C-alpha cells in the first residue's frame, strides 16, 4: 500500500508526519515544477479538527490519485510510486499552498 510522508503539520489527516487519509488526491494538471502541484486532500485542522484520530488508517493509504499528467510517475490517473512526500509553506491555509515534493517532470 502507498504511504504519504507529510510535513504539513496543520492538516487534519497528518499524524506524526504520516497521512491518515484513505485516498489522497494530487492535483496540478500541466505542472512544470513541484510548486505547481498540490494535495487536494488537505483540510486545515483549524476548521476540521484532527480527523486522523478518527481513522483506523495509520500511514498506509488505499490509493494516490494523481491529476498531474506531466509527472513521470503519473499513470492512468494514479501515482506509480509507493511513497511520496507532501509539503508546503510553514503555515498552510488552503490546499493550493501544498506541494507534491515527489513530482518529477517527464
DATAUR-V607956 format. One record per residue. N is the residue number from 1. RES is the residue in one small letter. OMEGA is omega in radians with two decimals (none if undefined). Layout:
BEGIN
N/RES/OMEGA  N/RES/OMEGA
END
This chain:
BEGIN
1/x/3.13  2/x/3.08  3/x/3.05  4/x/2.99  5/x/-3.00  6/x/3.10  7/x/3.09  8/x/-2.95  9/x/-3.13  10/x/3.03  11/x/-3.14  12/x/-3.10  13/x/-3.10  14/x/3.04  15/x/-3.14  16/x/3.07  17/x/3.00  18/x/3.08  19/x/-3.13  20/x/3.07  21/x/3.11  22/x/3.13  23/x/3.12  24/x/3.12  25/x/3.08  26/x/-3.11  27/x/3.10  28/x/-3.12  29/x/3.14  30/x/-3.09  31/x/3.07  32/x/-3.11  33/x/-3.11  34/x/3.14  35/x/3.08  36/x/-3.12  37/x/3.08  38/x/3.04  39/x/-3.12  40/x/-3.14  41/x/-3.10  42/x/2.98  43/x/-3.11  44/x/-3.12  45/x/3.12  46/x/-3.11  47/x/-3.03  48/x/-3.13  49/x/-3.12  50/x/-3.11  51/x/-3.13  52/x/-3.12  53/x/-3.10  54/x/-3.11  55/x/3.06  56/x/-3.10  57/x/-3.14  58/x/3.04  59/x/3.09  60/x/3.14  61/x/-3.11  62/x/-3.08  63/x/2.96  64/x/3.08  65/x/-3.04  66/x/3.10  67/x/-3.06  68/x/-3.04  69/x/3.11  70/x/-3.14  71/x/3.12  72/x/-3.07  73/x/3.14  74/x/3.08  75/x/3.10  76/x/3.10  77/x/3.08  78/x/3.04  79/x/-3.12  80/x/3.11  81/x/3.07  82/x/-3.14  83/x/3.06  84/x/3.11  85/x/3.05  86/x/3.13  87/x/3.13  88/x/3.11  89/x/-3.11  90/x/3.13  91/x/-3.10  92/x/3.12  93/x/-3.05  94/x/-3.02  95/x/-3.13  96/x/3.10  97/x/3.08  98/x/-3.14  99/x/2.93  100/x/-3.08  101/x/3.11  102/x/3.14  103/x/3.05  104/x/-3.08  105/x/3.09  106/x/none
END
